[in-house]
């Protein structure tokens, strides 16, 4: 269970880095926003879901 929690945290960190770089780049270019709006919202929703799942798994491990 501890390895699964570490894997979730790793995925969360990688997704956070991708979103930290990707969202400002997408917002800076006017044409890209219309094309990748759904991708940004999906990434943000996935990030929020990973935060909640990681918290629940962490409460079960400790």
CHARMM-style PDB file with segment names, atoms N, HN, CA, C and O in Angstrom:
ATOM      1  N   UNK     1       0.825  -1.190   0.000  1.00  0.00      PROA
ATOM      2  CA  UNK     1       0.000   0.000   0.000  1.00  0.00      PROA
ATOM      3  C   UNK     1       0.868   1.251   0.000  1.00  0.00      PROA
ATOM      4  O   UNK     1       0.499   2.269  -0.586  1.00  0.00      PROA
ATOM      5  N   UNK     2       2.006   1.175   0.650  1.00  0.00      PROA
ATOM      6  HN  UNK     2       2.305   0.348   1.127  1.00  0.00      PROA
ATOM      7  CA  UNK     2       2.898   2.320   0.721  1.00  0.00      PROA
ATOM      8  C   UNK     2       3.498   2.635  -0.655  1.00  0.00      PROA
ATOM      9  O   UNK     2       3.693   3.800  -1.001  1.00  0.00      PROA
ATOM     10  N   UNK     3       3.786   1.594  -1.428  1.00  0.00      PROA
ATOM     11  HN  UNK     3       3.628   0.647  -1.146  1.00  0.00      PROA
ATOM     12  CA  UNK     3       4.330   1.809  -2.775  1.00  0.00      PROA
ATOM     13  C   UNK     3       3.272   2.453  -3.666  1.00  0.00      PROA
ATOM     14  O   UNK     3       3.595   3.312  -4.487  1.00  0.00      PROA
ATOM     15  N   UNK     4       2.030   2.054  -3.515  1.00  0.00      PROA
ATOM     16  HN  UNK     4       1.768   1.356  -2.848  1.00  0.00      PROA
ATOM     17  CA  UNK     4       0.928   2.643  -4.276  1.00  0.00      PROA
ATOM     18  C   UNK     4       0.777   4.121  -3.937  1.00  0.00      PROA
ATOM     19  O   UNK     4       0.539   4.942  -4.823  1.00  0.00      PROA
ATOM     20  N   UNK     5       0.913   4.461  -2.668  1.00  0.00      PROA
ATOM     21  HN  UNK     5       1.107   3.794  -1.948  1.00  0.00      PROA
ATOM     22  CA  UNK     5       0.838   5.861  -2.245  1.00  0.00      PROA
ATOM     23  C   UNK     5       1.990   6.666  -2.841  1.00  0.00      PROA
ATOM     24  O   UNK     5       1.788   7.796  -3.288  1.00  0.00      PROA
ATOM     25  N   UNK     6       3.180   6.105  -2.852  1.00  0.00      PROA
ATOM     26  HN  UNK     6       3.344   5.188  -2.489  1.00  0.00      PROA
ATOM     27  CA  UNK     6       4.320   6.800  -3.440  1.00  0.00      PROA
ATOM     28  C   UNK     6       4.143   6.988  -4.939  1.00  0.00      PROA
ATOM     29  O   UNK     6       4.553   8.011  -5.487  1.00  0.00      PROA
ATOM     30  N   UNK     7       3.546   6.023  -5.600  1.00  0.00      PROA
ATOM     31  HN  UNK     7       3.213   5.191  -5.155  1.00  0.00      PROA
ATOM     32  CA  UNK     7       3.270   6.151  -7.021  1.00  0.00      PROA
ATOM     33  C   UNK     7       2.241   7.245  -7.286  1.00  0.00      PROA
ATOM     34  O   UNK     7       2.383   8.014  -8.237  1.00  0.00      PROA
ATOM     35  N   UNK     8       1.214   7.318  -6.455  1.00  0.00      PROA
ATOM     36  HN  UNK     8       1.098   6.694  -5.683  1.00  0.00      PROA
ATOM     37  CA  UNK     8       0.215   8.384  -6.589  1.00  0.00      PROA
ATOM     38  C   UNK     8       0.844   9.761  -6.395  1.00  0.00      PROA
ATOM     39  O   UNK     8       0.527  10.698  -7.127  1.00  0.00      PROA
ATOM     40  N   UNK     9       1.725   9.884  -5.420  1.00  0.00      PROA
ATOM     41  HN  UNK     9       1.983   9.122  -4.825  1.00  0.00      PROA
ATOM     42  CA  UNK     9       2.391  11.166  -5.179  1.00  0.00      PROA
ATOM     43  C   UNK     9       3.286  11.532  -6.355  1.00  0.00      PROA
ATOM     44  O   UNK     9       3.344  12.698  -6.746  1.00  0.00      PROA
ATOM     45  N   UNK    10       3.983  10.556  -6.922  1.00  0.00      PROA
ATOM     46  HN  UNK    10       3.936   9.609  -6.604  1.00  0.00      PROA
ATOM     47  CA  UNK    10       4.829  10.812  -8.085  1.00  0.00      PROA
ATOM     48  C   UNK    10       3.991  11.292  -9.269  1.00  0.00      PROA
ATOM     49  O   UNK    10       4.366  12.251  -9.942  1.00  0.00      PROA
ATOM     50  N   UNK    11       2.867  10.638  -9.528  1.00  0.00      PROA
ATOM     51  HN  UNK    11       2.562   9.859  -8.981  1.00  0.00      PROA
ATOM     52  CA  UNK    11       1.984  11.056 -10.614  1.00  0.00      PROA
ATOM     53  C   UNK    11       1.449  12.457 -10.352  1.00  0.00      PROA
ATOM     54  O   UNK    11       1.347  13.262 -11.278  1.00  0.00      PROA
ATOM     55  N   UNK    12       1.111  12.754  -9.115  1.00  0.00      PROA
ATOM     56  HN  UNK    12       1.194  12.101  -8.364  1.00  0.00      PROA
ATOM     57  CA  UNK    12       0.605  14.072  -8.751  1.00  0.00      PROA
ATOM     58  C   UNK    12       1.666  15.149  -8.979  1.00  0.00      PROA
ATOM     59  O   UNK    12       1.352  16.226  -9.486  1.00  0.00      PROA
ATOM     60  N   UNK    13       2.898  14.877  -8.615  1.00  0.00      PROA
ATOM     61  HN  UNK    13       3.154  14.003  -8.203  1.00  0.00      PROA
ATOM     62  CA  UNK    13       3.976  15.846  -8.806  1.00  0.00      PROA
ATOM     63  C   UNK    13       4.248  16.071 -10.287  1.00  0.00      PROA
ATOM     64  O   UNK    13       4.425  17.212 -10.715  1.00  0.00      PROA
ATOM     65  N   UNK    14       4.283  15.002 -11.073  1.00  0.00      PROA
ATOM     66  HN  UNK    14       4.139  14.075 -10.726  1.00  0.00      PROA
ATOM     67  CA  UNK    14       4.535  15.133 -12.509  1.00  0.00      PROA
ATOM     68  C   UNK    14       3.409  15.909 -13.188  1.00  0.00      PROA
ATOM     69  O   UNK    14       3.667  16.778 -14.021  1.00  0.00      PROA
ATOM     70  N   UNK    15       2.167  15.598 -12.836  1.00  0.00      PROA
ATOM     71  HN  UNK    15       1.958  14.892 -12.160  1.00  0.00      PROA
ATOM     72  CA  UNK    15       1.027  16.318 -13.401  1.00  0.00      PROA
ATOM     73  C   UNK    15       1.045  17.782 -12.985  1.00  0.00      PROA
ATOM     74  O   UNK    15       0.693  18.654 -13.779  1.00  0.00      PROA
ATOM     75  N   UNK    16       1.448  18.062 -11.755  1.00  0.00      PROA
ATOM     76  HN  UNK    16       1.733  17.354 -11.110  1.00  0.00      PROA
ATOM     77  CA  UNK    16       1.537  19.445 -11.289  1.00  0.00      PROA
ATOM     78  C   UNK    16       2.569  20.230 -12.087  1.00  0.00      PROA
ATOM     79  O   UNK    16       2.336  21.385 -12.444  1.00  0.00      PROA
ATOM     80  N   UNK    17       3.694  19.611 -12.364  1.00  0.00      PROA
ATOM     81  HN  UNK    17       3.883  18.673 -12.074  1.00  0.00      PROA
ATOM     82  CA  UNK    17       4.732  20.282 -13.154  1.00  0.00      PROA
ATOM     83  C   UNK    17       4.245  20.534 -14.573  1.00  0.00      PROA
ATOM     84  O   UNK    17       4.469  21.609 -15.129  1.00  0.00      PROA
ATOM     85  N   UNK    18       3.583  19.551 -15.153  1.00  0.00      PROA
ATOM     86  HN  UNK    18       3.400  18.678 -14.701  1.00  0.00      PROA
ATOM     87  CA  UNK    18       3.059  19.716 -16.516  1.00  0.00      PROA
ATOM     88  C   UNK    18       2.024  20.834 -16.562  1.00  0.00      PROA
ATOM     89  O   UNK    18       2.051  21.660 -17.475  1.00  0.00      PROA
ATOM     90  N   UNK    19       1.120  20.872 -15.597  1.00  0.00      PROA
ATOM     91  HN  UNK    19       1.099  20.201 -14.856  1.00  0.00      PROA
ATOM     92  CA  UNK    19       0.100  21.915 -15.579  1.00  0.00      PROA
ATOM     93  C   UNK    19       0.692  23.287 -15.272  1.00  0.00      PROA
ATOM     94  O   UNK    19       0.217  24.294 -15.797  1.00  0.00      PROA
ATOM     95  N   UNK    20       1.718  23.342 -14.432  1.00  0.00      PROA
ATOM     96  HN  UNK    20       2.104  22.524 -14.005  1.00  0.00      PROA
ATOM     97  CA  UNK    20       2.363  24.612 -14.102  1.00  0.00      PROA
ATOM     98  C   UNK    20       3.012  25.232 -15.334  1.00  0.00      PROA
ATOM     99  O   UNK    20       3.024  26.454 -15.485  1.00  0.00      PROA
ATOM    100  N   UNK    21       3.542  24.407 -16.199  1.00  0.00      PROA
ATOM    101  HN  UNK    21       3.533  23.414 -16.077  1.00  0.00      PROA
ATOM    102  CA  UNK    21       4.172  24.914 -17.417  1.00  0.00      PROA
ATOM    103  C   UNK    21       3.131  25.090 -18.529  1.00  0.00      PROA
ATOM    104  O   UNK    21       3.172  26.075 -19.265  1.00  0.00      PROA
ATOM    105  N   UNK    22       2.226  24.163 -18.648  1.00  0.00      PROA
ATOM    106  HN  UNK    22       2.193  23.363 -18.050  1.00  0.00      PROA
ATOM    107  CA  UNK    22       1.307  24.141 -19.781  1.00  0.00      PROA
ATOM    108  C   UNK    22       0.201  25.172 -19.745  1.00  0.00      PROA
ATOM    109  O   UNK    22      -0.141  25.733 -20.786  1.00  0.00      PROA
ATOM    110  N   UNK    23      -0.367  25.441 -18.588  1.00  0.00      PROA
ATOM    111  HN  UNK    23      -0.089  24.985 -17.742  1.00  0.00      PROA
ATOM    112  CA  UNK    23      -1.497  26.361 -18.517  1.00  0.00      PROA
ATOM    113  C   UNK    23      -1.097  27.798 -18.858  1.00  0.00      PROA
ATOM    114  O   UNK    23      -1.802  28.429 -19.645  1.00  0.00      PROA
ATOM    115  N   UNK    24      -0.013  28.352 -18.316  1.00  0.00      PROA
ATOM    116  HN  UNK    24       0.559  27.840 -17.676  1.00  0.00      PROA
ATOM    117  CA  UNK    24       0.350  29.712 -18.731  1.00  0.00      PROA
ATOM    118  C   UNK    24       0.709  29.821 -20.217  1.00  0.00      PROA
ATOM    119  O   UNK    24       0.417  30.833 -20.855  1.00  0.00      PROA
ATOM    120  N   UNK    25       1.334  28.791 -20.758  1.00  0.00      PROA
ATOM    121  HN  UNK    25       1.571  27.970 -20.240  1.00  0.00      PROA
ATOM    122  CA  UNK    25       1.661  28.809 -22.190  1.00  0.00      PROA
ATOM    123  C   UNK    25       0.380  28.803 -23.015  1.00  0.00      PROA
ATOM    124  O   UNK    25       0.274  29.511 -24.016  1.00  0.00      PROA
ATOM    125  N   UNK    26      -0.580  28.009 -22.593  1.00  0.00      PROA
ATOM    126  HN  UNK    26      -0.494  27.434 -21.780  1.00  0.00      PROA
ATOM    127  CA  UNK    26      -1.860  27.946 -23.303  1.00  0.00      PROA
ATOM    128  C   UNK    26      -2.610  29.268 -23.206  1.00  0.00      PROA
ATOM    129  O   UNK    26      -3.188  29.726 -24.192  1.00  0.00      PROA
ATOM    130  N   UNK    27      -2.609  29.878 -22.039  1.00  0.00      PROA
ATOM    131  HN  UNK    27      -2.140  29.506 -21.238  1.00  0.00      PROA
ATOM    132  CA  UNK    27      -3.309  31.146 -21.865  1.00  0.00      PROA
ATOM    133  C   UNK    27      -2.618  32.296 -22.589  1.00  0.00      PROA
ATOM    134  O   UNK    27      -3.273  33.265 -22.974  1.00  0.00      PROA
ATOM    135  N   UNK    28      -1.319  32.204 -22.777  1.00  0.00      PROA
ATOM    136  HN  UNK    28      -0.786  31.418 -22.465  1.00  0.00      PROA
ATOM    137  CA  UNK    28      -0.580  33.281 -23.439  1.00  0.00      PROA
ATOM    138  C   UNK    28      -0.851  33.325 -24.933  1.00  0.00      PROA
ATOM    139  O   UNK    28      -0.790  34.395 -25.539  1.00  0.00      PROA
ATOM    140  N   UNK    29      -1.145  32.203 -25.525  1.00  0.00      PROA
ATOM    141  HN  UNK    29      -1.195  31.334 -25.033  1.00  0.00      PROA
ATOM    142  CA  UNK    29      -1.418  32.185 -26.959  1.00  0.00      PROA
ATOM    143  C   UNK    29      -2.929  32.189 -27.185  1.00  0.00      PROA
ATOM    144  O   UNK    29      -3.643  31.319 -26.687  1.00  0.00      PROA
ATOM    145  N   UNK    30      -3.400  33.166 -27.932  1.00  0.00      PROA
ATOM    146  HN  UNK    30      -2.820  33.873 -28.336  1.00  0.00      PROA
ATOM    147  CA  UNK    30      -4.846  33.343 -28.087  1.00  0.00      PROA
ATOM    148  C   UNK    30      -5.499  32.207 -28.878  1.00  0.00      PROA
ATOM    149  O   UNK    30      -6.608  31.791 -28.543  1.00  0.00      PROA
ATOM    150  N   UNK    31      -4.850  31.710 -29.893  1.00  0.00      PROA
ATOM    151  HN  UNK    31      -3.949  32.047 -30.165  1.00  0.00      PROA
ATOM    152  CA  UNK    31      -5.450  30.651 -30.707  1.00  0.00      PROA
ATOM    153  C   UNK    31      -5.445  29.298 -30.001  1.00  0.00      PROA
ATOM    154  O   UNK    31      -6.338  28.481 -30.227  1.00  0.00      PROA
ATOM    155  N   UNK    32      -4.462  29.054 -29.159  1.00  0.00      PROA
ATOM    156  HN  UNK    32      -3.737  29.718 -28.975  1.00  0.00      PROA
ATOM    157  CA  UNK    32      -4.353  27.756 -28.501  1.00  0.00      PROA
ATOM    158  C   UNK    32      -5.433  27.554 -27.439  1.00  0.00      PROA
ATOM    159  O   UNK    32      -5.786  26.413 -27.144  1.00  0.00      PROA
ATOM    160  N   UNK    33      -5.960  28.620 -26.864  1.00  0.00      PROA
ATOM    161  HN  UNK    33      -5.672  29.548 -27.104  1.00  0.00      PROA
ATOM    162  CA  UNK    33      -6.931  28.465 -25.784  1.00  0.00      PROA
ATOM    163  C   UNK    33      -8.201  27.774 -26.273  1.00  0.00      PROA
ATOM    164  O   UNK    33      -8.734  26.893 -25.599  1.00  0.00      PROA
ATOM    165  N   UNK    34      -8.672  28.170 -27.425  1.00  0.00      PROA
ATOM    166  HN  UNK    34      -8.238  28.885 -27.973  1.00  0.00      PROA
ATOM    167  CA  UNK    34      -9.900  27.557 -27.942  1.00  0.00      PROA
ATOM    168  C   UNK    34      -9.693  26.081 -28.266  1.00  0.00      PROA
ATOM    169  O   UNK    34     -10.612  25.276 -28.113  1.00  0.00      PROA
ATOM    170  N   UNK    35      -8.508  25.729 -28.705  1.00  0.00      PROA
ATOM    171  HN  UNK    35      -7.762  26.383 -28.829  1.00  0.00      PROA
ATOM    172  CA  UNK    35      -8.237  24.339 -29.077  1.00  0.00      PROA
ATOM    173  C   UNK    35      -8.009  23.448 -27.858  1.00  0.00      PROA
ATOM    174  O   UNK    35      -8.409  22.283 -27.854  1.00  0.00      PROA
ATOM    175  N   UNK    36      -7.370  23.992 -26.831  1.00  0.00      PROA
ATOM    176  HN  UNK    36      -7.045  24.938 -26.835  1.00  0.00      PROA
ATOM    177  CA  UNK    36      -6.975  23.138 -25.709  1.00  0.00      PROA
ATOM    178  C   UNK    36      -7.693  23.473 -24.402  1.00  0.00      PROA
ATOM    179  O   UNK    36      -7.210  23.120 -23.326  1.00  0.00      PROA
ATOM    180  N   UNK    37      -8.824  24.138 -24.483  1.00  0.00      PROA
ATOM    181  HN  UNK    37      -9.217  24.424 -25.358  1.00  0.00      PROA
ATOM    182  CA  UNK    37      -9.590  24.467 -23.282  1.00  0.00      PROA
ATOM    183  C   UNK    37     -10.046  23.205 -22.555  1.00  0.00      PROA
ATOM    184  O   UNK    37      -9.940  23.120 -21.331  1.00  0.00      PROA
ATOM    185  N   UNK    38     -10.550  22.231 -23.297  1.00  0.00      PROA
ATOM    186  HN  UNK    38     -10.636  22.300 -24.291  1.00  0.00      PROA
ATOM    187  CA  UNK    38     -11.017  20.984 -22.684  1.00  0.00      PROA
ATOM    188  C   UNK    38      -9.867  20.214 -22.044  1.00  0.00      PROA
ATOM    189  O   UNK    38     -10.040  19.589 -20.998  1.00  0.00      PROA
ATOM    190  N   UNK    39      -8.695  20.260 -22.672  1.00  0.00      PROA
ATOM    191  HN  UNK    39      -8.554  20.768 -23.522  1.00  0.00      PROA
ATOM    192  CA  UNK    39      -7.535  19.569 -22.114  1.00  0.00      PROA
ATOM    193  C   UNK    39      -7.092  20.194 -20.794  1.00  0.00      PROA
ATOM    194  O   UNK    39      -6.708  19.483 -19.865  1.00  0.00      PROA
ATOM    195  N   UNK    40      -7.145  21.526 -20.711  1.00  0.00      PROA
ATOM    196  HN  UNK    40      -7.456  22.103 -21.466  1.00  0.00      PROA
ATOM    197  CA  UNK    40      -6.770  22.215 -19.475  1.00  0.00      PROA
ATOM    198  C   UNK    40      -7.753  21.875 -18.358  1.00  0.00      PROA
ATOM    199  O   UNK    40      -7.338  21.586 -17.235  1.00  0.00      PROA
ATOM    200  N   UNK    41      -9.045  21.906 -18.655  1.00  0.00      PROA
ATOM    201  HN  UNK    41      -9.381  22.140 -19.567  1.00  0.00      PROA
ATOM    202  CA  UNK    41     -10.040  21.591 -17.638  1.00  0.00      PROA
ATOM    203  C   UNK    41      -9.992  20.129 -17.214  1.00  0.00      PROA
ATOM    204  O   UNK    41     -10.212  19.813 -16.044  1.00  0.00      PROA
ATOM    205  N   UNK    42      -9.709  19.242 -18.151  1.00  0.00      PROA
ATOM    206  HN  UNK    42      -9.531  19.499 -19.101  1.00  0.00      PROA
ATOM    207  CA  UNK    42      -9.566  17.828 -17.817  1.00  0.00      PROA
ATOM    208  C   UNK    42      -8.345  17.599 -16.928  1.00  0.00      PROA
ATOM    209  O   UNK    42      -8.406  16.830 -15.969  1.00  0.00      PROA
ATOM    210  N   UNK    43      -7.237  18.268 -17.248  1.00  0.00      PROA
ATOM    211  HN  UNK    43      -7.187  18.893 -18.027  1.00  0.00      PROA
ATOM    212  CA  UNK    43      -6.029  18.157 -16.425  1.00  0.00      PROA
ATOM    213  C   UNK    43      -6.245  18.680 -15.020  1.00  0.00      PROA
ATOM    214  O   UNK    43      -5.784  18.085 -14.047  1.00  0.00      PROA
ATOM    215  N   UNK    44      -6.954  19.805 -14.919  1.00  0.00      PROA
ATOM    216  HN  UNK    44      -7.330  20.288 -15.710  1.00  0.00      PROA
ATOM    217  CA  UNK    44      -7.236  20.368 -13.593  1.00  0.00      PROA
ATOM    218  C   UNK    44      -8.161  19.455 -12.790  1.00  0.00      PROA
ATOM    219  O   UNK    44      -7.978  19.287 -11.584  1.00  0.00      PROA
ATOM    220  N   UNK    45      -9.140  18.875 -13.451  1.00  0.00      PROA
ATOM    221  HN  UNK    45      -9.289  19.011 -14.430  1.00  0.00      PROA
ATOM    222  CA  UNK    45     -10.038  17.944 -12.765  1.00  0.00      PROA
ATOM    223  C   UNK    45      -9.325  16.683 -12.324  1.00  0.00      PROA
ATOM    224  O   UNK    45      -9.564  16.177 -11.228  1.00  0.00      PROA
ATOM    225  N   UNK    46      -8.446  16.175 -13.178  1.00  0.00      PROA
ATOM    226  HN  UNK    46      -8.251  16.586 -14.068  1.00  0.00      PROA
ATOM    227  CA  UNK    46      -7.656  15.001 -12.827  1.00  0.00      PROA
ATOM    228  C   UNK    46      -6.723  15.300 -11.662  1.00  0.00      PROA
ATOM    229  O   UNK    46      -6.530  14.460 -10.782  1.00  0.00      PROA
ATOM    230  N   UNK    47      -6.143  16.502 -11.659  1.00  0.00      PROA
ATOM    231  HN  UNK    47      -6.300  17.184 -12.373  1.00  0.00      PROA
ATOM    232  CA  UNK    47      -5.258  16.910 -10.569  1.00  0.00      PROA
ATOM    233  C   UNK    47      -6.033  16.954  -9.246  1.00  0.00      PROA
ATOM    234  O   UNK    47      -5.553  16.449  -8.231  1.00  0.00      PROA
ATOM    235  N   UNK    48      -7.209  17.545  -9.255  1.00  0.00      PROA
ATOM    236  HN  UNK    48      -7.599  17.955 -10.080  1.00  0.00      PROA
ATOM    237  CA  UNK    48      -8.030  17.603  -8.045  1.00  0.00      PROA
ATOM    238  C   UNK    48      -8.429  16.227  -7.556  1.00  0.00      PROA
ATOM    239  O   UNK    48      -8.408  15.959  -6.355  1.00  0.00      PROA
ATOM    240  N   UNK    49      -8.791  15.356  -8.478  1.00  0.00      PROA
ATOM    241  HN  UNK    49      -8.808  15.574  -9.454  1.00  0.00      PROA
ATOM    242  CA  UNK    49      -9.153  13.983  -8.114  1.00  0.00      PROA
ATOM    243  C   UNK    49      -7.963  13.244  -7.519  1.00  0.00      PROA
ATOM    244  O   UNK    49      -8.117  12.493  -6.555  1.00  0.00      PROA
ATOM    245  N   UNK    50      -6.764  13.453  -8.092  1.00  0.00      PROA
ATOM    246  HN  UNK    50      -6.639  14.062  -8.874  1.00  0.00      PROA
ATOM    247  CA  UNK    50      -5.565  12.815  -7.539  1.00  0.00      PROA
ATOM    248  C   UNK    50      -5.251  13.325  -6.142  1.00  0.00      PROA
ATOM    249  O   UNK    50      -4.797  12.555  -5.296  1.00  0.00      PROA
ATOM    250  N   UNK    51      -5.482  14.603  -5.883  1.00  0.00      PROA
ATOM    251  HN  UNK    51      -5.850  15.229  -6.571  1.00  0.00      PROA
ATOM    252  CA  UNK    51      -5.251  15.150  -4.546  1.00  0.00      PROA
ATOM    253  C   UNK    51      -6.170  14.463  -3.535  1.00  0.00      PROA
ATOM    254  O   UNK    51      -5.731  14.076  -2.452  1.00  0.00      PROA
ATOM    255  N   UNK    52      -7.434  14.316  -3.893  1.00  0.00      PROA
ATOM    256  HN  UNK    52      -7.790  14.630  -4.773  1.00  0.00      PROA
ATOM    257  CA  UNK    52      -8.393  13.691  -2.980  1.00  0.00      PROA
ATOM    258  C   UNK    52      -8.064  12.214  -2.765  1.00  0.00      PROA
ATOM    259  O   UNK    52      -8.080  11.734  -1.631  1.00  0.00      PROA
ATOM    260  N   UNK    53      -7.768  11.495  -3.840  1.00  0.00      PROA
ATOM    261  HN  UNK    53      -7.755  11.885  -4.761  1.00  0.00      PROA
ATOM    262  CA  UNK    53      -7.446  10.068  -3.727  1.00  0.00      PROA
ATOM    263  C   UNK    53      -6.175   9.861  -2.910  1.00  0.00      PROA
ATOM    264  O   UNK    53      -6.106   8.956  -2.078  1.00  0.00      PROA
ATOM    265  N   UNK    54      -5.165  10.706  -3.149  1.00  0.00      PROA
ATOM    266  HN  UNK    54      -5.220  11.441  -3.824  1.00  0.00      PROA
ATOM    267  CA  UNK    54      -3.918  10.598  -2.391  1.00  0.00      PROA
ATOM    268  C   UNK    54      -4.158  10.856  -0.907  1.00  0.00      PROA
ATOM    269  O   UNK    54      -3.582  10.175  -0.058  1.00  0.00      PROA
ATOM    270  N   UNK    55      -4.992  11.821  -0.592  1.00  0.00      PROA
ATOM    271  HN  UNK    55      -5.460  12.375  -1.281  1.00  0.00      PROA
ATOM    272  CA  UNK    55      -5.310  12.102   0.804  1.00  0.00      PROA
ATOM    273  C   UNK    55      -6.034  10.949   1.482  1.00  0.00      PROA
ATOM    274  O   UNK    55      -5.748  10.618   2.633  1.00  0.00      PROA
ATOM    275  N   UNK    56      -6.962  10.347   0.773  1.00  0.00      PROA
ATOM    276  HN  UNK    56      -7.195  10.617  -0.161  1.00  0.00      PROA
ATOM    277  CA  UNK    56      -7.715   9.216   1.341  1.00  0.00      PROA
ATOM    278  C   UNK    56      -6.781   8.019   1.554  1.00  0.00      PROA
ATOM    279  O   UNK    56      -6.811   7.388   2.610  1.00  0.00      PROA
ATOM    280  N   UNK    57      -5.957   7.710   0.554  1.00  0.00      PROA
ATOM    281  HN  UNK    57      -5.932   8.223  -0.304  1.00  0.00      PROA
ATOM    282  CA  UNK    57      -5.022   6.589   0.681  1.00  0.00      PROA
ATOM    283  C   UNK    57      -4.023   6.866   1.803  1.00  0.00      PROA
ATOM    284  O   UNK    57      -3.661   5.958   2.551  1.00  0.00      PROA
ATOM    285  N   UNK    58      -3.576   8.119   1.922  1.00  0.00      PROA
ATOM    286  HN  UNK    58      -3.870   8.857   1.314  1.00  0.00      PROA
ATOM    287  CA  UNK    58      -2.632   8.464   2.993  1.00  0.00      PROA
ATOM    288  C   UNK    58      -3.261   8.291   4.374  1.00  0.00      PROA
ATOM    289  O   UNK    58      -2.584   7.875   5.314  1.00  0.00      PROA
ATOM    290  N   UNK    59      -4.532   8.601   4.500  1.00  0.00      PROA
ATOM    291  HN  UNK    59      -5.082   8.939   3.736  1.00  0.00      PROA
ATOM    292  CA  UNK    59      -5.181   8.428   5.798  1.00  0.00      PROA
ATOM    293  C   UNK    59      -5.354   6.937   6.150  1.00  0.00      PROA
ATOM    294  O   UNK    59      -5.401   6.572   7.325  1.00  0.00      PROA
ATOM    295  N   UNK    60      -5.447   6.093   5.129  1.00  0.00      PROA
ATOM    296  HN  UNK    60      -5.409   6.389   4.175  1.00  0.00      PROA
ATOM    297  CA  UNK    60      -5.574   4.664   5.376  1.00  0.00      PROA
ATOM    298  C   UNK    60      -4.227   4.014   5.717  1.00  0.00      PROA
ATOM    299  O   UNK    60      -4.176   3.045   6.473  1.00  0.00      PROA
ATOM    300  N   UNK    61      -3.138   4.552   5.156  1.00  0.00      PROA
ATOM    301  HN  UNK    61      -3.179   5.340   4.542  1.00  0.00      PROA
ATOM    302  CA  UNK    61      -1.825   3.962   5.374  1.00  0.00      PROA
ATOM    303  C   UNK    61      -1.313   4.281   6.782  1.00  0.00      PROA
ATOM    304  O   UNK    61      -0.784   3.401   7.463  1.00  0.00      PROA
ATOM    305  N   UNK    62      -1.465   5.515   7.213  1.00  0.00      PROA
ATOM    306  HN  UNK    62      -1.894   6.229   6.661  1.00  0.00      PROA
ATOM    307  CA  UNK    62      -0.916   5.893   8.523  1.00  0.00      PROA
ATOM    308  C   UNK    62      -1.868   5.656   9.639  1.00  0.00      PROA
ATOM    309  OT1 UNK    62      -1.543   5.927  10.795  1.00  0.00      PROA
TER     310      UNK     62
END
